[in-house]
Amino acid sequence: MTTPLNQSLMELPDRLCTWCQVPMKKRLVGGQQFVHYTCPKCVFQHTTRLGPKPPSPAH
């Protein structure tokens, strides 16, 4: 049986490491607003926001 979280991870785009060109591991972070990618070989990391960026606060 697959949990909703696992289904979400499977639907996320895969990413190859910038340096090694191997598939990176992915996980949801920040209240499931970001995808965090980590290379299992060289530990290169990248984070991508899911959805639109929230508006900046007024000054």
C-alpha positions in Angstrom: 0.0 0.0 0.0 1.3 3.5 -0.9 0.9 6.4 1.4 -0.1 9.9 0.0 3.4 11.2 0.8 5.1 8.4 -1.3 2.7 9.2 -4.2 3.7 12.8 -4.0 7.4 12.0 -4.1 6.9 9.7 -7.1 5.1 12.5 -8.9 8.0 15.0 -8.3 10.4 15.5 -11.2 13.6 13.6 -11.0 16.9 15.5 -11.2 20.4 14.5 -12.1 23.3 15.8 -10.1 25.0 18.7 -11.7 28.4 17.2 -11.1 28.1 13.4 -11.2 25.0 13.1 -13.5 23.6 10.4 -11.2 19.9 10.5 -10.1 19.5 12.5 -6.9 17.4 11.5 -3.8 14.4 13.7 -3.2 12.3 14.6 -0.1 9.7 17.2 0.7 10.7 19.8 3.3 9.3 23.1 4.7 5.8 21.9 5.2 5.9 20.2 1.8 6.5 23.5 0.1 10.0 22.6 -1.2 11.7 19.6 -2.8 15.2 18.9 -1.4 17.5 17.0 -3.7 20.7 15.3 -2.5 23.2 13.4 -4.5 24.1 10.0 -3.0 27.5 10.1 -4.6 29.0 13.6 -3.9 26.4 15.0 -1.5 25.6 18.0 -3.8 22.3 19.6 -2.7 19.6 21.6 -4.4 16.2 22.8 -3.2 13.3 23.8 -5.4 10.1 25.6 -4.4 6.8 23.9 -5.3 4.2 26.3 -6.5 4.4 30.1 -6.7 6.6 32.3 -4.5 4.5 34.0 -1.8 4.3 37.8 -2.1 7.0 39.8 -0.3 5.9 41.8 2.8 5.2 45.5 2.4 7.9 47.8 3.8 
